[in-house]
């Protein structure tokens, strides 16, 4: 995250707090320490979060700390060992203690003049804005044991566990943390204004009303080393007018791997919900690749082709449906390989209960006609969300064929099915199988054209995309299907 810079008003408040006695003795002071809010001061700077990643709040040398333990106040000098700051020891009795405040200060190299002292950082309290950035916000309880070396879990914007030494003596190691920030802004490209104009639509509150290109209402989950640290969203300003500023704590001397998970509020069934679309991963001071404006731009759909990240459009699909092959087998009555009867689909989605032409993309696997299967429903536009075996299917080439059938006047259902099998890996050997005849010239032409033109194909608005059905309970890492992987085509 970015370093916090105090504005002038807050700076004045900090200087007022700094007017206490800086004597580095072992006795408690009568001064009330400042509140547990994380600040990082840079001389001559003012304002809020800066727009570029800055150095951490320990770029200035700290001189002393103000500590409150068990309602008693202490001032302790800071010393450095191999560049790591520690406080002088506190003499405490054995037993349970509570750390209530911990702030770090600079005396600006004027130890006898407290008027220019500046608070550099502090441990945030539970419930404060900065509490999510630390493992243990205040208050923190710890135990001092006689004649034992015990680690005390003092961590926050600035602290990490340390040791006790000897009888009743405590010292704290001060861990340096950089507060970084990444702004996000996105477009949501929709195909139906009516779908986003229903009562309860969060997009109705946007100043320009419902448009084909909407500012995306989104949230970002921030993970540090696979642990959820915080969640940010832009609902308060309806996603428009400013980016979503995501803040995260990078600890010095520790390899921190960060993941940013993007969720966008989209039409989901009869209502709206957040749906996962993409993750970015970086380490420590790395930044997400983006344009020079410092904002990570994304577009759900192709209405903003200049965004940093252009993602496929969203298809409003149910999570599950019941899939049954009915009627004749190869061909079906709807013009496909088989007829799929979909049931258990609630209203409000882009598919509904009824018959659909369906195709297969696992020629080596079987499926039973007339048996009902409880299926997960996937969009082929986001293959990374499919189980492992289905991710390897060439969905971009399948979708290319579905959108270019006008290239093949007079084609038959078996030409399309055979071409799909030829595009598989391992490919069909072209010998009659499953009701499909021996390979035809049309099958071969479809396959060759898909290989020539379909790599990375983006389904346009008004085009066709495969909607995939895979049995519920299939593990995400499954390397082989249990039944044929079936799909229908849908206008996204």
C-alpha positions in Angstrom: 0.0 0.0 0.0 1.0 3.6 -0.3 2.6 5.5 2.6 0.1 7.6 4.5 0.9 11.3 4.5 -0.6 13.5 7.2 -2.4 16.6 6.1 -1.5 19.8 7.9 -4.3 19.7 10.3 -3.5 16.2 11.4 0.2 17.0 11.5 -0.6 19.8 14.0 -2.5 17.3 16.2 0.5 14.9 16.1 2.9 17.6 17.1 0.6 18.5 20.0 0.9 14.9 21.2 4.6 15.0 20.8 5.0 17.6 23.5 5.4 15.0 26.3 8.6 14.4 28.2 11.0 12.3 26.1 13.1 11.1 29.1 14.3 7.6 28.2 13.9 6.2 31.8 12.2 3.1 33.1 9.4 4.8 34.9 5.8 5.4 33.6 4.9 8.9 32.3 1.7 10.8 33.0 1.2 11.6 29.3 -1.7 9.9 27.5 -0.3 8.4 24.3 -1.9 9.1 20.9 -4.6 6.9 19.4 -3.7 3.7 17.6 -4.0 5.0 14.0 -1.3 4.2 11.4 0.5 7.3 10.2 3.6 7.8 8.1 5.1 11.3 7.9 7.2 12.9 5.2 8.5 16.4 5.8 7.1 19.0 3.5 4.3 16.7 2.2 0.6 16.9 2.8 -2.6 15.4 1.5 -4.0 11.9 1.4 -2.7 8.7 -0.2 -0.1 9.4 -2.8 -0.6 8.1 -6.3 2.7 6.2 -6.5 4.2 3.6 -4.3 6.4 5.3 -1.7 9.0 4.2 0.8 7.7 2.7 4.1 7.1 4.6 7.2 10.5 3.7 8.6 12.4 5.6 6.0 13.0 8.1 8.8 15.0 6.9 11.8 12.9 6.4 14.8 14.1 7.5 18.3 11.6 6.4 20.8 8.3 4.7 21.4 5.3 5.5 23.6 3.8 2.3 25.0 0.8 1.7 27.2 0.7 -1.6 29.1 -2.0 -2.4 31.7 -3.0 1.3 31.7 0.5 2.4 32.6 2.4 4.6 30.1 6.1 4.2 29.2 8.6 6.0 26.9 11.4 3.8 25.6 14.4 4.6 23.4 14.8 2.8 20.1 18.0 1.1 19.2 19.1 -0.7 16.0 20.7 -4.0 15.5 21.7 -4.8 11.9 19.2 -2.2 10.8 16.3 -3.6 12.8 14.8 -1.2 15.4 14.1 -2.4 19.0 12.9 -0.7 22.1 14.9 -0.7 25.4 13.6 -3.3 27.8 10.6 -2.9 30.1 10.7 -4.4 33.6 7.4 -6.2 34.1 6.2 -8.7 36.7 5.5 -12.2 35.7 2.0 -13.0 34.6 -0.6 -11.7 32.1 -0.2 -8.2 30.6 -2.2 -6.2 28.0 -0.5 -4.0 25.4 -3.0 -1.2 24.7 -1.0 1.4 22.7 2.3 1.3 20.7 3.4 4.3 18.7 6.9 5.1 17.2 8.3 8.6 17.1 11.2 10.7 15.6 12.7 13.5 17.6 14.1 15.1 14.5 17.6 15.0 16.0 16.6 17.5 18.7 16.3 15.3 21.8 15.8 18.3 24.1 13.1 19.9 22.1 9.8 18.1 21.8 8.0 20.7 19.7 9.3 19.2 16.4 8.7 15.5 17.3 6.7 13.5 14.8 4.8 10.2 15.2 6.0 7.8 12.5 3.7 4.9 12.9 1.4 3.0 15.3 -0.3 -0.3 15.9 -4.0 0.0 14.8 -6.8 -1.0 17.1 -9.4 -3.7 16.4 -12.2 -2.2 14.4 -10.1 0.6 13.0 -9.7 1.2 9.2 -6.2 -0.3 9.3 -6.8 -3.3 11.5 -7.2 -5.6 8.5 -3.6 -5.0 7.5 -2.2 -6.7 10.6 -2.5 -10.1 12.1 -3.0 -8.9 15.7 -4.5 -5.4 16.2 -4.7 -3.9 19.7 -5.4 -4.8 22.4 -2.8 -7.6 22.6 -2.4 -9.8 25.7 0.9 -11.5 26.5 2.5 -13.4 29.4 5.8 -12.8 31.0 7.3 -16.0 32.5 10.1 -16.1 35.0 13.5 -17.1 33.6 12.1 -18.0 30.2 12.5 -16.6 26.7 9.0 -16.1 25.4 8.0 -14.6 22.1 5.3 -11.9 22.3 3.1 -11.5 19.2 3.4 -7.8 18.6 2.5 -7.2 15.0 0.7 -4.4 13.3 1.6 -1.8 10.7 5.0 -1.9 12.4 5.5 -4.8 14.7 6.5 -8.5 14.7 7.0 -11.0 17.5 10.1 -10.6 19.7 11.7 -12.3 22.7 11.7 -11.7 26.4 15.0 -12.0 28.1 15.8 -12.9 31.7 13.4 -12.3 34.6 10.5 -10.0 33.8 12.3 -8.0 31.0 10.5 -7.4 27.7 11.6 -5.8 24.5 9.8 -5.4 21.2 11.2 -5.8 17.7 9.7 -3.3 15.3 8.8 -4.8 11.9 8.7 -2.4 8.9 5.7 -2.4 6.7 5.0 -0.5 3.5 1.4 0.6 2.8 0.8 0.2 -0.9 -2.2 1.1 -3.1 -3.6 0.0 -6.5 -6.6 1.7 -8.1 -9.0 -0.3 -10.3 -11.7 0.9 -12.7 -13.8 -1.2 -15.0 -16.5 -1.3 -17.8 -19.4 -3.7 -17.9 -20.6 -4.3 -21.4 -24.2 -5.6 -21.5 -26.3 -6.9 -24.4 -29.7 -6.0 -22.9 -30.6 -2.7 -21.4 -33.8 -4.3 -20.2 -31.9 -6.9 -18.1 -30.2 -4.1 -16.1 -33.2 -1.8 -15.8 -35.3 -4.1 -13.5 -36.3 -2.9 -10.0 -33.4 -3.5 -7.6 -30.7 -3.1 -10.2 -27.7 -1.4 -8.6 -26.9 0.3 -11.9 -30.1 2.3 -11.9 -28.5 4.8 -9.5 -25.7 5.7 -12.0 -25.9 9.3 -13.2 -26.2 8.5 -16.9 -28.7 5.7 -16.5 -28.5 2.2 -18.1 -26.2 2.1 -21.1 -24.6 -0.7 -23.1 -21.3 0.4 -21.5 -21.7 0.7 -17.7 -19.1 1.6 -15.1 -18.6 -1.7 -13.3 -19.7 -2.0 -9.7 -17.0 -4.3 -8.4 -15.2 -5.6 -5.4 -11.6 -6.7 -4.9 -10.5 -9.4 -2.4 -6.9 -9.0 -1.3 -5.0 -12.1 -0.2 -1.5 -12.1 1.3 0.2 -15.5 1.2 -3.2 -17.1 0.6 -4.8 -15.4 3.6 -7.7 -13.0 3.0 -6.6 -9.6 4.3 -9.3 -7.2 3.2 -12.2 -6.6 0.8 -12.8 -3.3 -1.1 -15.8 -2.3 -3.1 -17.0 0.8 -5.0 -20.7 0.5 -4.1 -20.7 3.8 -2.1 -20.2 5.8 -5.3 -22.1 3.4 -7.6 -18.8 2.5 -9.4 -18.6 5.8 -11.3 -16.6 9.0 -11.0 -13.5 7.6 -9.3 -11.4 4.4 -9.2 -11.6 1.8 -6.4 -8.4 2.3 -4.4 -7.2 -1.0 -3.0 -4.6 -0.9 -0.2 -2.4 -3.7 1.1 0.5 -4.1 3.6 3.9 -5.3 2.3 6.2 -6.4 5.1 9.9 -5.6 4.8 12.3 -8.6 4.8 9.4 -11.1 4.2 8.4 -12.4 0.8 4.7 -11.4 0.6 2.7 -12.9 -2.4 -0.4 -10.9 -3.1 -3.5 -12.0 -5.0 -6.2 -9.6 -6.1 -9.5 -11.3 -7.0 -12.0 -9.3 -9.1 -15.7 -9.7 -8.6 -18.2 -7.7 -10.7 -21.9 -7.2 -9.8 -23.8 -8.6 -12.8 -27.3 -9.9 -13.6 -27.5 -13.4 -12.0 -30.8 -15.1 -12.5 -33.7 -12.8 -11.6 -31.4 -10.5 -9.5 -27.8 -9.3 -9.2 -24.8 -10.7 -7.5 -21.0 -10.5 -7.4 -19.4 -12.9 -9.8 -15.7 -13.8 -9.9 -13.9 -12.9 -13.2 -10.1 -12.6 -12.8 -7.1 -12.7 -10.4 -3.8 -10.8 -10.5 -0.8 -12.1 -8.5 2.3 -10.1 -7.6 5.0 -10.3 -5.0 6.3 -7.6 -2.6 6.9 -4.3 -4.5 5.8 -5.6 -7.9 2.9 -3.9 -9.5 0.1 -5.3 -11.7 1.1 -4.7 -15.4 -1.0 -1.7 -16.7 -0.8 1.5 -18.6 1.1 4.6 -17.4 -1.9 6.2 -15.7 -1.5 3.9 -12.6 -5.1 2.6 -12.8 -5.7 -1.0 -13.6 -8.5 -0.8 -16.2 -10.6 -3.8 -17.1 -13.6 -4.4 -19.4 -16.1 -7.2 -19.1 -17.0 -7.6 -22.7 -15.5 -5.8 -25.7 -17.1 -2.3 -25.5 -13.8 -0.9 -24.2 -11.0 -2.5 -26.3 -8.4 -0.1 -24.9 -8.7 -1.3 -21.3 -5.6 -2.9 -19.7 -7.5 -6.2 -19.4 -10.3 -7.0 -21.9 -12.3 -10.0 -20.6 -15.0 -12.0 -22.4 -18.6 -11.0 -21.8 -20.7 -12.3 -19.0 -23.4 -14.9 -19.7 -26.2 -15.1 -17.2 -26.2 -18.8 -16.5 -27.5 -20.9 -13.6 -25.0 -22.8 -11.5 -26.6 -26.1 -12.1 -29.3 -27.7 -14.4 -30.6 -31.2 -15.0 -29.5 -32.5 -18.4 -31.2 -35.4 -20.1 -30.7 -36.7 -23.7 -34.2 -37.4 -25.0 -35.8 -38.7 -28.2 -33.7 -40.1 -31.1 -30.0 -40.4 -30.9 -27.7 -39.0 -33.5 -29.3 -36.9 -34.8 -31.6 -35.1 -32.5 -34.7 -33.3 -33.6 -33.3 -29.8 -33.0 -30.5 -30.0 -35.6 -27.7 -31.1 -33.3 -26.0 -34.4 -32.4 -28.6 -35.1 -29.7 -31.6 -33.3 -28.1 -30.8 -32.0 -24.5 -33.9 -31.6 -22.3 -33.0 -29.0 -19.6 -35.0 -29.0 -16.4 -34.6 -27.5 -12.9 -33.6 -24.1 -14.4 -35.1 -21.2 -12.4 -36.4 -18.1 -14.2 -34.3 -15.1 -15.1 -31.4 -16.9 -16.8 -30.4 -16.9 -20.5 -31.2 -20.6 -20.7 -34.5 -22.1 -19.6 -36.3 -25.4 -19.3 -36.8 -27.1 -22.6 -35.2 -28.8 -25.6 -31.8 -27.6 -27.1 -29.6 -28.9 -29.9 -26.6 -30.4 -28.2 -23.1 -31.6 -29.2 -20.3 -33.6 -27.7 -16.6 -32.9 -27.3 -15.4 -36.2 -25.8 -15.7 -38.9 -28.5 -13.9 -41.5 -26.3 -16.4 -41.2 -23.4 -20.0 -42.3 -23.2 -23.2 -40.8 -21.9 -26.5 -42.7 -21.4 -29.6 -41.7 -23.3 -32.6 -41.1 -21.1 -30.6 -40.8 -17.9 -30.9 -37.4 -16.1 -27.6 -35.9 -14.9 -27.3 -33.1 -12.3 -24.8 -30.8 -14.1 -22.7 -27.7 -13.4 -23.2 -25.1 -16.1 -20.2 -23.2 -17.4 -19.5 -20.6 -20.0 -16.9 -21.6 -22.6 -15.7 -18.0 -22.7 -14.0 -18.6 -19.3 -12.4 -22.0 -19.7 -10.1 -21.5 -16.7 -13.1 -22.0 -14.5 -13.8 -25.5 -16.0 -12.3 -28.7 -14.5 -8.8 -29.5 -15.7 -9.7 -31.9 -18.5 -12.2 -29.5 -20.0 -9.9 -26.6 -19.9 -7.8 -28.3 -22.6 -10.6 -28.4 -25.1 -10.1 -25.8 -27.9 -13.2 -23.7 -26.9 -12.0 -20.7 -29.0 -12.0 -22.9 -32.1 -15.3 -24.6 -31.3 -16.9 -21.1 -30.9 -15.3 -20.0 -34.2 -17.0 -22.9 -36.0 -20.4 -22.2 -34.3 -20.2 -18.6 -35.5 -19.1 -19.4 -39.1 -21.5 -22.1 -40.2 -22.5 -19.8 -43.0 -19.2 -20.6 -44.6 -20.4 -24.2 -45.2 -23.7 -24.1 -47.1 -25.4 -27.5 -47.1 -23.5 -28.9 -44.1 -25.1 -31.6 -42.1 -25.3 -32.1 -38.3 -22.7 -34.9 -38.6 -20.2 -32.5 -40.4 -20.3 -30.2 -37.4 -20.0 -33.0 -34.9 -17.2 -34.7 -36.8 -15.3 -31.4 -37.1 -15.6 -30.9 -33.3 -14.1 -34.4 -32.7 -11.3 -33.8 -35.2 -10.4 -30.6 -33.2 -10.1 -32.7 -30.0 -6.9 -33.9 -28.5 -6.5 -36.8 -29.0 -8.4 -36.3 -32.3 -11.0 -38.6 -33.7 -9.5 -41.1 -36.2 -12.3 -40.4 -38.8 -13.8 -43.9 -38.6 -17.6 -44.0 -38.2 -18.4 -43.8 -34.5 -21.4 -43.0 -32.3 -23.8 -42.4 -35.2 -21.3 -40.1 -37.0 -20.2 -41.4 -40.4 -16.7 -41.7 -41.7 -14.9 -38.3 -42.0 -16.2 -36.1 -44.8 -14.6 -33.3 -46.8 -16.8 -30.8 -45.0 -15.6 -32.0 -41.6 -12.0 -31.6 -42.7 -12.6 -28.1 -44.1 -14.3 -27.0 -40.9 -11.4 -28.3 -38.8 -8.7 -26.7 -41.1 -10.5 -23.4 -41.1 -10.9 -23.4 -37.3 -7.2 -24.1 -36.9 -6.3 -21.3 -39.3 -8.7 -18.7 -37.9 -10.0 -19.7 -34.6 -7.0 -19.5 -32.3 -7.9 -16.9 -29.6 -11.3 -16.2 -31.2 -13.5 -13.6 -29.4 -17.2 -14.2 -29.7 -18.8 -10.9 -30.8 -21.9 -9.4 -29.4 -24.8 -11.3 -31.0 -22.6 -14.3 -31.8 -22.8 -17.8 -30.4 -20.9 -19.4 -27.5 -20.8 -22.9 -26.1 -22.5 -23.5 -22.8 -20.9 -26.5 -21.2 -22.4 -29.2 -18.9 -20.2 -31.2 -16.5 -21.5 -33.5 -13.7 -21.9 -31.8 -10.3 -19.1 -33.0 -8.0 -16.5 -33.3 -10.6 -13.2 -32.2 -8.9 -11.5 -29.1 -10.3 -8.3 -31.1 -10.9 -10.0 -34.0 -12.7 -7.9 -35.1 -15.6 -10.6 -37.2 -17.3 -14.4 -36.9 -17.7 -16.8 -39.4 -16.3 -19.3 -38.9 -19.1 -19.2 -37.1 -22.4 -18.7 -33.4 -22.1 -21.8 -31.9 -23.6 -22.6 -28.4 -24.7 -25.3 -26.2 -26.3 -24.9 -22.9 -28.1 -26.2 -19.6 -26.8 -26.2 -16.0 -27.9 -24.1 -14.2 -25.2 
